[in-house]
Amino acid sequence: MTECEIHAPLLSLVPVPSFTMDEATVRFNMEVKNQEVSKETLSEESSATGSFSAWGFKASISGKVSSSSRRRVWLS
C-alpha cells in the first residue's frame, strides 16, 4: 500500500451555493430630442389567364392577385 498526501485549499472542498436573484428593479429614463417619421407603401398586382380546347371541350381560367402594405417607421 502506498501513502499519498495531497494539499488542497479548504474552499475548494466545501460546496459554495451559486448566486441566485429573486427580484431586480431597473430604472430607465430617456429623453427624445428629435424624431422623424418615414412612411412606406408597397402595392403589387398580378393576373393570369389561360384557356384550353380539344375534342369539343373548352375551358378557360383567369385570376388576379393584389397585395398592399403600409409601414410607418419612427426614427430618432
All heavy atoms as a GROMACS GRO file, in nm:
protein
  585
    1MET      N    1   0.083  -0.116   0.000
    1MET     CA    2   0.000   0.000   0.000
    1MET      C    3   0.089   0.124   0.000
    1MET      O    4   0.185   0.132   0.074
    1MET     CB    5  -0.089  -0.001   0.123
    1MET     CG    6  -0.172   0.119   0.129
    1MET     SD    7  -0.318   0.092   0.212
    1MET     CE    8  -0.337   0.141   0.358
    2THR      N    9   0.053   0.223  -0.085
    2THR     CA   10   0.131   0.344  -0.100
    2THR      C   11   0.057   0.458  -0.035
    2THR      O   12  -0.064   0.476  -0.056
    2THR     CB   13   0.154   0.375  -0.248
    2THR    OG1   14   0.209   0.262  -0.310
    2THR    CG2   15   0.244   0.493  -0.265
    3GLU      N   16   0.124   0.535   0.043
    3GLU     CA   17   0.062   0.652   0.104
    3GLU      C   18   0.087   0.774   0.017
    3GLU      O   19   0.194   0.789  -0.042
    3GLU     CB   20   0.121   0.676   0.243
    3GLU     CG   21   0.074   0.578   0.344
    3GLU     CD   22   0.119   0.616   0.484
    3GLU    OE1   23   0.145   0.736   0.509
    3GLU    OE2   24   0.127   0.526   0.567
    4CYS      N   25  -0.016   0.859   0.010
    4CYS     CA   26  -0.006   0.980  -0.072
    4CYS      C   27  -0.067   1.094   0.008
    4CYS      O   28  -0.173   1.080   0.068
    4CYS     CB   29  -0.080   0.959  -0.203
    4CYS     SG   30  -0.069   1.098  -0.312
    5GLU      N   31  -0.004   1.207   0.005
    5GLU     CA   32  -0.053   1.324   0.078
    5GLU      C   33  -0.083   1.435  -0.023
    5GLU      O   34  -0.002   1.466  -0.109
    5GLU     CB   35   0.053   1.373   0.177
    5GLU     CG   36   0.004   1.482   0.266
    5GLU     CD   37   0.107   1.519   0.372
    5GLU    OE1   38   0.178   1.429   0.422
    5GLU    OE2   39   0.116   1.639   0.400
    6ILE      N   40  -0.204   1.491  -0.015
    6ILE     CA   41  -0.248   1.595  -0.108
    6ILE      C   42  -0.280   1.720  -0.028
    6ILE      O   43  -0.349   1.715   0.074
    6ILE     CB   44  -0.372   1.550  -0.188
    6ILE    CG1   45  -0.338   1.428  -0.271
    6ILE    CG2   46  -0.423   1.662  -0.275
    6ILE    CD1   47  -0.455   1.368  -0.343
    7HIS      N   48  -0.230   1.833  -0.075
    7HIS     CA   49  -0.259   1.962  -0.013
    7HIS      C   50  -0.354   2.038  -0.107
    7HIS      O   51  -0.320   2.066  -0.222
    7HIS     CB   52  -0.131   2.044   0.007
    7HIS     CG   53  -0.035   1.979   0.101
    7HIS    ND1   54  -0.050   1.988   0.237
    7HIS    CD2   55   0.075   1.902   0.079
    7HIS    CE1   56   0.047   1.920   0.295
    7HIS    NE2   57   0.125   1.867   0.202
    8ALA      N   58  -0.477   2.065  -0.060
    8ALA     CA   59  -0.578   2.136  -0.140
    8ALA      C   60  -0.637   2.248  -0.055
    8ALA      O   61  -0.652   2.232   0.066
    8ALA     CB   62  -0.688   2.041  -0.186
    9PRO      N   63  -0.673   2.359  -0.116
    9PRO     CA   64  -0.736   2.466  -0.039
    9PRO      C   65  -0.870   2.420   0.017
    9PRO      O   66  -0.944   2.347  -0.046
    9PRO     CB   67  -0.756   2.578  -0.142
    9PRO     CG   68  -0.678   2.540  -0.261
    9PRO     CD   69  -0.653   2.393  -0.254
   10LEU      N   70  -0.898   2.462   0.138
   10LEU     CA   71  -1.021   2.421   0.205
   10LEU      C   72  -1.145   2.471   0.129
   10LEU      O   73  -1.246   2.402   0.123
   10LEU     CB   74  -1.022   2.474   0.349
   10LEU     CG   75  -1.141   2.435   0.435
   10LEU    CD1   76  -1.150   2.284   0.449
   10LEU    CD2   77  -1.134   2.501   0.571
   11LEU      N   78  -1.138   2.588   0.067
   11LEU     CA   79  -1.253   2.646  -0.004
   11LEU      C   80  -1.297   2.558  -0.121
   11LEU      O   81  -1.416   2.548  -0.149
   11LEU     CB   82  -1.218   2.786  -0.055
   11LEU     CG   83  -1.332   2.865  -0.118
   11LEU    CD1   84  -1.446   2.885  -0.017
   11LEU    CD2   85  -1.284   2.999  -0.167
   12SER      N   86  -1.206   2.490  -0.186
   12SER     CA   87  -1.244   2.405  -0.299
   12SER      C   88  -1.310   2.276  -0.252
   12SER      O   89  -1.375   2.207  -0.329
   12SER     CB   90  -1.122   2.374  -0.386
   12SER     OG   91  -1.028   2.299  -0.309
   13LEU      N   92  -1.295   2.239  -0.128
   13LEU     CA   93  -1.356   2.117  -0.076
   13LEU      C   94  -1.496   2.140  -0.020
   13LEU      O   95  -1.574   2.048  -0.006
   13LEU     CB   96  -1.267   2.058   0.035
   13LEU     CG   97  -1.126   2.021  -0.008
   13LEU    CD1   98  -1.046   1.976   0.113
   13LEU    CD2   99  -1.129   1.912  -0.113
   14VAL      N  100  -1.529   2.265   0.010
   14VAL     CA  101  -1.660   2.298   0.067
   14VAL      C  102  -1.749   2.350  -0.045
   14VAL      O  103  -1.712   2.442  -0.117
   14VAL     CB  104  -1.645   2.406   0.178
   14VAL    CG1  105  -1.780   2.447   0.233
   14VAL    CG2  106  -1.553   2.357   0.287
   15PRO      N  107  -1.869   2.292  -0.063
   15PRO     CA  108  -1.959   2.341  -0.170
   15PRO      C  109  -2.009   2.483  -0.138
   15PRO      O  110  -2.051   2.510  -0.026
   15PRO     CB  111  -2.073   2.241  -0.174
   15PRO     CG  112  -2.068   2.171  -0.042
   15PRO     CD  113  -1.927   2.179   0.009
   16VAL      N  114  -2.001   2.572  -0.238
   16VAL     CA  115  -2.047   2.709  -0.224
   16VAL      C  116  -2.174   2.724  -0.307
   16VAL      O  117  -2.175   2.690  -0.426
   16VAL     CB  118  -1.938   2.808  -0.273
   16VAL    CG1  119  -1.988   2.951  -0.264
   16VAL    CG2  120  -1.811   2.789  -0.193
   17PRO      N  121  -2.284   2.771  -0.247
   17PRO     CA  122  -2.408   2.785  -0.326
   17PRO      C  123  -2.390   2.888  -0.437
   17PRO      O  124  -2.317   2.985  -0.423
   17PRO     CB  125  -2.512   2.831  -0.223
   17PRO     CG  126  -2.433   2.887  -0.109
   17PRO     CD  127  -2.300   2.816  -0.109
   18SER      N  128  -2.457   2.861  -0.548
   18SER     CA  129  -2.447   2.952  -0.662
   18SER      C  130  -2.525   3.080  -0.634
   18SER      O  131  -2.614   3.085  -0.551
   18SER     CB  132  -2.499   2.886  -0.788
   18SER     OG  133  -2.635   2.854  -0.771
   19PHE      N  134  -2.491   3.184  -0.709
   19PHE     CA  135  -2.555   3.314  -0.695
   19PHE      C  136  -2.695   3.307  -0.753
   19PHE      O  137  -2.714   3.269  -0.868
   19PHE     CB  138  -2.471   3.419  -0.768
   19PHE     CG  139  -2.532   3.556  -0.768
   19PHE    CD1  140  -2.531   3.634  -0.654
   19PHE    CD2  141  -2.593   3.606  -0.881
   19PHE    CE1  142  -2.587   3.759  -0.654
   19PHE    CE2  143  -2.650   3.730  -0.882
   19PHE     CZ  144  -2.647   3.808  -0.768
   20THR      N  145  -2.795   3.344  -0.676
   20THR     CA  146  -2.933   3.348  -0.725
   20THR      C  147  -2.992   3.485  -0.696
   20THR      O  148  -2.954   3.554  -0.602
   20THR     CB  149  -3.022   3.242  -0.656
   20THR    OG1  150  -3.020   3.266  -0.516
   20THR    CG2  151  -2.971   3.102  -0.684
   21MET      N  152  -3.088   3.524  -0.780
   21MET     CA  153  -3.152   3.654  -0.766
   21MET      C  154  -3.302   3.633  -0.774
   21MET      O  155  -3.352   3.570  -0.868
   21MET     CB  156  -3.105   3.746  -0.879
   21MET     CG  157  -3.161   3.886  -0.870
   21MET     SD  158  -3.116   3.992  -1.009
   21MET     CE  159  -2.940   3.987  -1.004
   22ASP      N  160  -3.374   3.683  -0.676
   22ASP     CA  161  -3.520   3.669  -0.675
   22ASP      C  162  -3.590   3.784  -0.745
   22ASP      O  163  -3.692   3.766  -0.809
   22ASP     CB  164  -3.572   3.659  -0.531
   22ASP     CG  165  -3.529   3.529  -0.465
   22ASP    OD1  166  -3.508   3.431  -0.536
   22ASP    OD2  167  -3.516   3.528  -0.341
   23GLU      N  168  -3.534   3.904  -0.735
   23GLU     CA  169  -3.601   4.020  -0.791
   23GLU      C  170  -3.498   4.125  -0.829
   23GLU      O  171  -3.394   4.137  -0.766
   23GLU     CB  172  -3.696   4.078  -0.686
   23GLU     CG  173  -3.782   4.191  -0.734
   23GLU     CD  174  -3.878   4.238  -0.626
   23GLU    OE1  175  -3.934   4.155  -0.554
   23GLU    OE2  176  -3.894   4.361  -0.615
   24ALA      N  177  -3.528   4.199  -0.936
   24ALA     CA  178  -3.440   4.307  -0.980
   24ALA      C  179  -3.527   4.426  -1.022
   24ALA      O  180  -3.632   4.408  -1.082
   24ALA     CB  181  -3.353   4.264  -1.095
   25THR      N  182  -3.483   4.544  -0.989
   25THR     CA  183  -3.553   4.666  -1.027
   25THR      C  184  -3.460   4.746  -1.117
   25THR      O  185  -3.346   4.772  -1.082
   25THR     CB  186  -3.591   4.749  -0.904
   25THR    OG1  187  -3.672   4.670  -0.818
   25THR    CG2  188  -3.666   4.874  -0.945
   26VAL      N  189  -3.511   4.782  -1.235
   26VAL     CA  190  -3.434   4.860  -1.331
   26VAL      C  191  -3.506   4.992  -1.352
   26VAL      O  192  -3.625   4.993  -1.385
   26VAL     CB  193  -3.418   4.784  -1.464
   26VAL    CG1  194  -3.344   4.868  -1.565
   26VAL    CG2  195  -3.349   4.651  -1.442
   27ARG      N  196  -3.437   5.100  -1.338
   27ARG     CA  197  -3.494   5.233  -1.362
   27ARG      C  198  -3.430   5.288  -1.488
   27ARG      O  199  -3.308   5.290  -1.501
   27ARG     CB  200  -3.469   5.324  -1.244
   27ARG     CG  201  -3.542   5.276  -1.122
   27ARG     CD  202  -3.506   5.357  -1.001
   27ARG     NE  203  -3.547   5.284  -0.883
   27ARG     CZ  204  -3.637   5.326  -0.799
   27ARG    NH1  205  -3.696   5.440  -0.817
   27ARG    NH2  206  -3.670   5.254  -0.694
   28PHE      N  207  -3.514   5.334  -1.579
   28PHE     CA  208  -3.466   5.378  -1.710
   28PHE      C  209  -3.533   5.510  -1.745
   28PHE      O  210  -3.655   5.521  -1.745
   28PHE     CB  211  -3.500   5.271  -1.814
   28PHE     CG  212  -3.456   5.304  -1.953
   28PHE    CD1  213  -3.324   5.293  -1.989
   28PHE    CD2  214  -3.547   5.349  -2.048
   28PHE    CE1  215  -3.282   5.323  -2.117
   28PHE    CE2  216  -3.507   5.379  -2.175
   28PHE     CZ  217  -3.374   5.367  -2.210
   29ASN      N  218  -3.454   5.610  -1.775
   29ASN     CA  219  -3.506   5.741  -1.818
   29ASN      C  220  -3.450   5.771  -1.956
   29ASN      O  221  -3.332   5.747  -1.983
   29ASN     CB  222  -3.463   5.851  -1.721
   29ASN     CG  223  -3.531   5.838  -1.587
   29ASN    OD1  224  -3.647   5.802  -1.581
   29ASN    ND2  225  -3.458   5.864  -1.481
   30MET      N  226  -3.536   5.826  -2.041
   30MET     CA  227  -3.493   5.859  -2.176
   30MET      C  228  -3.563   5.986  -2.220
   30MET      O  229  -3.680   6.007  -2.191
   30MET     CB  230  -3.529   5.744  -2.272
   30MET     CG  231  -3.478   5.765  -2.411
   30MET     SD  232  -3.514   5.624  -2.518
   30MET     CE  233  -3.665   5.679  -2.590
   31GLU      N  234  -3.492   6.068  -2.294
   31GLU     CA  235  -3.549   6.192  -2.346
   31GLU      C  236  -3.531   6.190  -2.498
   31GLU      O  237  -3.421   6.173  -2.548
   31GLU     CB  238  -3.477   6.313  -2.287
   31GLU     CG  239  -3.532   6.444  -2.335
   31GLU     CD  240  -3.459   6.561  -2.273
   31GLU    OE1  241  -3.393   6.544  -2.169
   31GLU    OE2  242  -3.468   6.670  -2.330
   32VAL      N  243  -3.641   6.206  -2.571
   32VAL     CA  244  -3.637   6.211  -2.717
   32VAL      C  245  -3.622   6.356  -2.758
   32VAL      O  246  -3.706   6.440  -2.729
   32VAL     CB  247  -3.765   6.149  -2.778
   32VAL    CG1  248  -3.762   6.160  -2.928
   32VAL    CG2  249  -3.780   6.005  -2.734
   33LYS      N  250  -3.515   6.386  -2.829
   33LYS     CA  251  -3.489   6.524  -2.870
   33LYS      C  252  -3.530   6.549  -3.014
   33LYS      O  253  -3.558   6.660  -3.053
   33LYS     CB  254  -3.340   6.556  -2.852
   33LYS     CG  255  -3.297   6.545  -2.709
   33LYS     CD  256  -3.176   6.626  -2.682
   33LYS     CE  257  -3.140   6.610  -2.537
   33LYS     NZ  258  -3.108   6.730  -2.471
   34ASN      N  259  -3.531   6.446  -3.097
   34ASN     CA  260  -3.561   6.463  -3.238
   34ASN      C  261  -3.626   6.335  -3.288
   34ASN      O  262  -3.586   6.226  -3.250
   34ASN     CB  263  -3.431   6.490  -3.316
   34ASN     CG  264  -3.457   6.523  -3.460
   34ASN    OD1  265  -3.570   6.544  -3.500
   34ASN    ND2  266  -3.352   6.526  -3.539
   35GLN      N  267  -3.725   6.351  -3.374
   35GLN     CA  268  -3.786   6.232  -3.433
   35GLN      C  269  -3.825   6.258  -3.577
   35GLN      O  270  -3.858   6.370  -3.614
   35GLN     CB  271  -3.906   6.185  -3.352
   35GLN     CG  272  -4.031   6.268  -3.369
   35GLN     CD  273  -4.147   6.207  -3.293
   35GLN    OE1  274  -4.130   6.119  -3.211
   35GLN    NE2  275  -4.265   6.255  -3.318
   36GLU      N  276  -3.819   6.155  -3.656
   36GLU     CA  277  -3.860   6.160  -3.796
   36GLU      C  278  -3.953   6.044  -3.821
   36GLU      O  279  -3.940   5.939  -3.761
   36GLU     CB  280  -3.738   6.147  -3.888
   36GLU     CG  281  -3.636   6.257  -3.873
   36GLU     CD  282  -3.513   6.231  -3.959
   36GLU    OE1  283  -3.522   6.155  -4.056
   36GLU    OE2  284  -3.408   6.287  -3.928
   37VAL      N  285  -4.046   6.064  -3.912
   37VAL     CA  286  -4.139   5.958  -3.947
   37VAL      C  287  -4.118   5.925  -4.094
   37VAL      O  288  -4.117   6.014  -4.179
   37VAL     CB  289  -4.286   6.002  -3.922
   37VAL    CG1  290  -4.380   5.892  -3.963
   37VAL    CG2  291  -4.306   6.041  -3.778
   38SER      N  292  -4.101   5.799  -4.120
   38SER     CA  293  -4.086   5.752  -4.257
   38SER      C  294  -4.206   5.664  -4.289
   38SER      O  295  -4.236   5.569  -4.217
   38SER     CB  296  -3.957   5.670  -4.270
   38SER     OG  297  -3.949   5.611  -4.396
   39LYS      N  298  -4.278   5.697  -4.396
   39LYS     CA  299  -4.393   5.617  -4.438
   39LYS      C  300  -4.360   5.548  -4.568
   39LYS      O  301  -4.314   5.611  -4.662
   39LYS     CB  302  -4.516   5.707  -4.457
   39LYS     CG  303  -4.563   5.774  -4.330
   39LYS     CD  304  -4.682   5.862  -4.358
   39LYS     CE  305  -4.722   5.938  -4.234
   39LYS     NZ  306  -4.833   6.029  -4.258
   40GLU      N  307  -4.384   5.418  -4.572
   40GLU     CA  308  -4.359   5.340  -4.693
   40GLU      C  309  -4.487   5.268  -4.731
   40GLU      O  310  -4.554   5.211  -4.647
   40GLU     CB  311  -4.248   5.237  -4.668
   40GLU     CG  312  -4.115   5.298  -4.634
   40GLU     CD  313  -4.011   5.192  -4.600
   40GLU    OE1  314  -4.042   5.073  -4.611
   40GLU    OE2  315  -3.900   5.229  -4.563
   41THR      N  316  -4.520   5.271  -4.859
   41THR     CA  317  -4.635   5.199  -4.910
   41THR      C  318  -4.589   5.110  -5.024
   41THR      O  319  -4.516   5.154  -5.113
   41THR     CB  320  -4.744   5.296  -4.961
   41THR    OG1  321  -4.779   5.384  -4.854
   41THR    CG2  322  -4.866   5.223  -5.009
   42LEU      N  323  -4.631   4.986  -5.021
   42LEU     CA  324  -4.593   4.888  -5.123
   42LEU      C  325  -4.719   4.822  -5.176
   42LEU      O  326  -4.800   4.772  -5.100
   42LEU     CB  327  -4.500   4.783  -5.063
   42LEU     CG  328  -4.457   4.669  -5.154
   42LEU    CD1  329  -4.374   4.723  -5.268
   42LEU    CD2  330  -4.380   4.566  -5.075
   43SER      N  331  -4.738   4.827  -5.308
   43SER     CA  332  -4.852   4.764  -5.372
   43SER      C  333  -4.803   4.679  -5.489
   43SER      O  334  -4.716   4.722  -5.566
   43SER     CB  335  -4.951   4.867  -5.424
   43SER     OG  336  -5.004   4.943  -5.318
   44GLU      N  337  -4.859   4.560  -5.501
   44GLU     CA  338  -4.826   4.472  -5.612
   44GLU      C  339  -4.953   4.408  -5.664
   44GLU      O  340  -5.047   4.383  -5.590
   44GLU     CB  341  -4.728   4.364  -5.567
   44GLU     CG  342  -4.591   4.418  -5.534
   44GLU     CD  343  -4.490   4.307  -5.513
   44GLU    OE1  344  -4.503   4.203  -5.580
   44GLU    OE2  345  -4.400   4.326  -5.432
   45GLU      N  346  -4.954   4.382  -5.793
   45GLU     CA  347  -5.071   4.321  -5.857
   45GLU      C  348  -5.023   4.228  -5.967
   45GLU      O  349  -4.928   4.259  -6.038
   45GLU     CB  350  -5.161   4.430  -5.914
   45GLU     CG  351  -5.292   4.380  -5.965
   45GLU     CD  352  -5.383   4.494  -6.007
   45GLU    OE1  353  -5.423   4.573  -5.920
   45GLU    OE2  354  -5.412   4.502  -6.128
   46SER      N  355  -5.089   4.113  -5.979
   46SER     CA  356  -5.054   4.016  -6.083
   46SER      C  357  -5.180   3.949  -6.132
   46SER      O  358  -5.274   3.926  -6.056
   46SER     CB  359  -4.957   3.912  -6.025
   46SER     OG  360  -4.922   3.820  -6.124
   47SER      N  361  -5.185   3.918  -6.261
   47SER     CA  362  -5.300   3.849  -6.317
   47SER      C  363  -5.252   3.746  -6.419
   47SER      O  364  -5.144   3.760  -6.477
   47SER     CB  365  -5.398   3.947  -6.382
   47SER     OG  366  -5.335   4.014  -6.489
   48ALA      N  367  -5.335   3.644  -6.440
   48ALA     CA  368  -5.300   3.539  -6.536
   48ALA      C  369  -5.429   3.485  -6.597
   48ALA      O  370  -5.534   3.481  -6.533
   48ALA     CB  371  -5.225   3.427  -6.465
   49THR      N  372  -5.421   3.449  -6.722
   49THR     CA  373  -5.534   3.387  -6.790
   49THR      C  374  -5.482   3.268  -6.870
   49THR      O  375  -5.367   3.264  -6.912
   49THR     CB  376  -5.605   3.484  -6.887
   49THR    OG1  377  -5.510   3.532  -6.982
   49THR    CG2  378  -5.663   3.602  -6.813
   50GLY      N  379  -5.568   3.172  -6.890
   50GLY     CA  380  -5.532   3.055  -6.969
   50GLY      C  381  -5.657   2.990  -7.025
   50GLY      O  382  -5.764   3.000  -6.967
   51SER      N  383  -5.643   2.927  -7.140
   51SER     CA  384  -5.757   2.857  -7.198
   51SER      C  385  -5.708   2.730  -7.268
   51SER      O  386  -5.592   2.719  -7.307
   51SER     CB  387  -5.832   2.947  -7.296
   51SER     OG  388  -5.747   2.983  -7.403
   52PHE      N  389  -5.802   2.637  -7.284
   52PHE     CA  390  -5.769   2.509  -7.344
   52PHE      C  391  -5.891   2.460  -7.420
   52PHE      O  392  -6.004   2.470  -7.372
   52PHE     CB  393  -5.731   2.409  -7.233
   52PHE     CG  394  -5.711   2.270  -7.282
   52PHE    CD1  395  -5.594   2.235  -7.346
   52PHE    CD2  396  -5.809   2.174  -7.265
   52PHE    CE1  397  -5.574   2.106  -7.391
   52PHE    CE2  398  -5.789   2.045  -7.310
   52PHE     CZ  399  -5.672   2.010  -7.372
   53SER      N  400  -5.870   2.407  -7.536
   53SER     CA  401  -5.981   2.347  -7.610
   53SER      C  402  -5.928   2.227  -7.689
   53SER      O  403  -5.823   2.234  -7.752
   53SER     CB  404  -6.047   2.448  -7.704
   53SER     OG  405  -5.956   2.488  -7.804
   54ALA      N  406  -6.002   2.116  -7.680
   54ALA     CA  407  -5.966   1.994  -7.754
   54ALA      C  408  -6.086   1.901  -7.754
   54ALA      O  409  -6.160   1.895  -7.657
   54ALA     CB  410  -5.847   1.926  -7.688
   55TRP      N  411  -6.107   1.835  -7.864
   55TRP     CA  412  -6.212   1.736  -7.882
   55TRP      C  413  -6.349   1.788  -7.841
   55TRP      O  414  -6.427   1.721  -7.774
   55TRP     CB  415  -6.180   1.608  -7.802
   55TRP     CG  416  -6.050   1.546  -7.841
   55TRP    CD1  417  -6.020   1.487  -7.958
   55TRP    CD2  418  -5.933   1.542  -7.760
   55TRP    NE1  419  -5.891   1.443  -7.958
   55TRP    CE2  420  -5.834   1.477  -7.837
   55TRP    CE3  421  -5.898   1.586  -7.634
   55TRP    CZ2  422  -5.707   1.455  -7.790
   55TRP    CZ3  423  -5.772   1.563  -7.587
   55TRP    CH2  424  -5.678   1.498  -7.666
   56GLY      N  425  -6.380   1.910  -7.873
   56GLY     CA  426  -6.509   1.969  -7.842
   56GLY      C  427  -6.522   2.019  -7.699
   56GLY      O  428  -6.630   2.056  -7.656
   57PHE      N  429  -6.416   2.020  -7.627
   57PHE     CA  430  -6.416   2.065  -7.488
   57PHE      C  431  -6.341   2.197  -7.479
   57PHE      O  432  -6.232   2.210  -7.532
   57PHE     CB  433  -6.348   1.958  -7.400
   57PHE     CG  434  -6.334   1.998  -7.257
   57PHE    CD1  435  -6.443   1.994  -7.171
   57PHE    CD2  436  -6.212   2.040  -7.207
   57PHE    CE1  437  -6.429   2.029  -7.039
   57PHE    CE2  438  -6.198   2.076  -7.075
   57PHE     CZ  439  -6.307   2.070  -6.990
   58LYS      N  440  -6.399   2.294  -7.413
   58LYS     CA  441  -6.334   2.424  -7.395
   58LYS      C  442  -6.328   2.458  -7.246
   58LYS      O  443  -6.424   2.437  -7.174
   58LYS     CB  444  -6.411   2.534  -7.468
   58LYS     CG  445  -6.407   2.525  -7.618
   58LYS     CD  446  -6.481   2.642  -7.678
   58LYS     CE  447  -6.479   2.632  -7.829
   58LYS     NZ  448  -6.549   2.745  -7.891
   59ALA      N  449  -6.218   2.512  -7.205
   59ALA     CA  450  -6.202   2.555  -7.066
   59ALA      C  451  -6.116   2.680  -7.064
   59ALA      O  452  -6.026   2.696  -7.145
   59ALA     CB  453  -6.136   2.446  -6.983
   60SER      N  454  -6.148   2.768  -6.972
   60SER     CA  455  -6.066   2.888  -6.954
   60SER      C  456  -6.062   2.922  -6.805
   60SER      O  457  -6.155   2.892  -6.731
   60SER     CB  458  -6.119   3.006  -7.034
   60SER     OG  459  -6.246   3.044  -6.987
   61ILE      N  460  -5.955   2.982  -6.768
   61ILE     CA  461  -5.938   3.021  -6.628
   61ILE      C  462  -5.866   3.155  -6.625
   61ILE      O  463  -5.783   3.184  -6.711
   61ILE     CB  464  -5.859   2.914  -6.550
   61ILE    CG1  465  -5.858   2.946  -6.401
   61ILE    CG2  466  -5.718   2.900  -6.602
   61ILE    CD1  467  -5.807   2.832  -6.315
   62SER      N  468  -5.902   3.235  -6.529
   62SER     CA  469  -5.833   3.363  -6.511
   62SER      C  470  -5.827   3.393  -6.361
   62SER      O  471  -5.910   3.347  -6.284
   62SER     CB  472  -5.903   3.475  -6.586
   62SER     OG  473  -6.032   3.498  -6.531
   63GLY      N  474  -5.727   3.467  -6.324
   63GLY     CA  475  -5.711   3.500  -6.183
   63GLY      C  476  -5.637   3.631  -6.167
   63GLY      O  477  -5.563   3.674  -6.255
   64LYS      N  478  -5.659   3.693  -6.053
   64LYS     CA  479  -5.594   3.820  -6.024
   64LYS      C  480  -5.562   3.823  -5.874
   64LYS      O  481  -5.645   3.787  -5.792
   64LYS     CB  482  -5.685   3.935  -6.062
   64LYS     CG  483  -5.626   4.072  -6.040
   64LYS     CD  484  -5.724   4.178  -6.087
   64LYS     CE  485  -5.667   4.316  -6.066
   64LYS     NZ  486  -5.759   4.420  -6.111
   65VAL      N  487  -5.443   3.866  -5.843
   65VAL     CA  488  -5.398   3.876  -5.704
   65VAL      C  489  -5.342   4.016  -5.683
   65VAL      O  490  -5.267   4.066  -5.766
   65VAL     CB  491  -5.290   3.771  -5.673
   65VAL    CG1  492  -5.238   3.788  -5.532
   65VAL    CG2  493  -5.344   3.631  -5.692
   66SER      N  494  -5.379   4.077  -5.572
   66SER     CA  495  -5.322   4.208  -5.539
   66SER      C  496  -5.288   4.210  -5.391
   66SER      O  497  -5.352   4.144  -5.309
   66SER     CB  498  -5.417   4.321  -5.575
   66SER     OG  499  -5.533   4.312  -5.496
   67SER      N  500  -5.185   4.285  -5.359
   67SER     CA  501  -5.140   4.296  -5.221
   67SER      C  502  -5.096   4.440  -5.196
   67SER      O  503  -5.038   4.504  -5.283
   67SER     CB  504  -5.024   4.200  -5.197
   67SER     OG  505  -4.971   4.219  -5.068
   68SER      N  506  -5.124   4.488  -5.077
   68SER     CA  507  -5.084   4.623  -5.041
   68SER      C  508  -5.044   4.624  -4.894
   68SER      O  509  -5.107   4.560  -4.811
   68SER     CB  510  -5.200   4.720  -5.064
   68SER     OG  511  -5.163   4.850  -5.024
   69SER      N  512  -4.938   4.696  -4.863
   69SER     CA  513  -4.896   4.708  -4.723
   69SER      C  514  -4.841   4.848  -4.699
   69SER      O  515  -4.782   4.909  -4.788
   69SER     CB  516  -4.792   4.602  -4.688
   69SER     OG  517  -4.674   4.624  -4.760
   70ARG      N  518  -4.863   4.897  -4.578
   70ARG     CA  519  -4.809   5.026  -4.537
   70ARG      C  520  -4.729   5.007  -4.409
   70ARG      O  521  -4.767   4.927  -4.323
   70ARG     CB  522  -4.921   5.126  -4.510
   70ARG     CG  523  -4.979   5.181  -4.636
   70ARG     CD  524  -5.054   5.308  -4.615
   70ARG     NE  525  -5.158   5.298  -4.513
   70ARG     CZ  526  -5.245   5.393  -4.488
   70ARG    NH1  527  -5.240   5.504  -4.556
   70ARG    NH2  528  -5.335   5.380  -4.396
   71ARG      N  529  -4.623   5.081  -4.399
   71ARG     CA  530  -4.538   5.071  -4.281
   71ARG      C  531  -4.496   5.212  -4.240
   71ARG      O  532  -4.456   5.293  -4.322
   71ARG     CB  533  -4.416   4.986  -4.314
   71ARG     CG  534  -4.327   4.961  -4.196
   71ARG     CD  535  -4.220   4.863  -4.231
   71ARG     NE  536  -4.112   4.929  -4.299
   71ARG     CZ  537  -3.990   4.882  -4.310
   71ARG    NH1  538  -3.963   4.763  -4.262
   71ARG    NH2  539  -3.898   4.950  -4.372
   72ARG      N  540  -4.504   5.237  -4.112
   72ARG     CA  541  -4.460   5.366  -4.057
   72ARG      C  542  -4.344   5.338  -3.962
   72ARG      O  543  -4.355   5.259  -3.871
   72ARG     CB  544  -4.575   5.433  -3.983
   72ARG     CG  545  -4.535   5.569  -3.926
   72ARG     CD  546  -4.650   5.633  -3.855
   72ARG     NE  547  -4.748   5.674  -3.955
   72ARG     CZ  548  -4.866   5.725  -3.923
   72ARG    NH1  549  -4.900   5.739  -3.799
   72ARG    NH2  550  -4.949   5.761  -4.018
   73VAL      N  551  -4.233   5.404  -3.987
   73VAL     CA  552  -4.113   5.383  -3.907
   73VAL      C  553  -4.081   5.514  -3.835
   73VAL      O  554  -4.074   5.619  -3.898
   73VAL     CB  555  -3.994   5.342  -3.998
   73VAL    CG1  556  -3.869   5.323  -3.914
   73VAL    CG2  557  -4.027   5.217  -4.076
   74TRP      N  558  -4.060   5.504  -3.706
   74TRP     CA  559  -4.023   5.621  -3.625
   74TRP      C  560  -3.871   5.619  -3.609
   74TRP      O  561  -3.814   5.525  -3.557
   74TRP     CB  562  -4.088   5.617  -3.489
   74TRP     CG  563  -4.237   5.618  -3.497
   74TRP    CD1  564  -4.319   5.511  -3.506
   74TRP    CD2  565  -4.322   5.733  -3.500
   74TRP    NE1  566  -4.449   5.551  -3.514
   74TRP    CE2  567  -4.455   5.687  -3.509
   74TRP    CE3  568  -4.299   5.870  -3.494
   74TRP    CZ2  569  -4.562   5.773  -3.514
   74TRP    CZ3  570  -4.408   5.955  -3.498
   74TRP    CH2  571  -4.538   5.907  -3.508
   75LEU      N  572  -3.808   5.724  -3.656
   75LEU     CA  573  -3.663   5.736  -3.646
   75LEU      C  574  -3.629   5.846  -3.547
   75LEU      O  575  -3.696   5.948  -3.539
   75LEU     CB  576  -3.603   5.772  -3.782
   75LEU     CG  577  -3.639   5.677  -3.897
   75LEU    CD1  578  -3.594   5.738  -4.028
   75LEU    CD2  579  -3.575   5.543  -3.877
   76SER      N  580  -3.527   5.823  -3.472
   76SER     CA  581  -3.485   5.928  -3.378
   76SER      C  582  -3.336   5.946  -3.383
   76SER      O  583  -3.264   5.869  -3.436
   76SER     CB  584  -3.528   5.894  -3.237
   76SER     OG  585  -3.475   5.772  -3.195
   0.00000   0.00000   0.00000
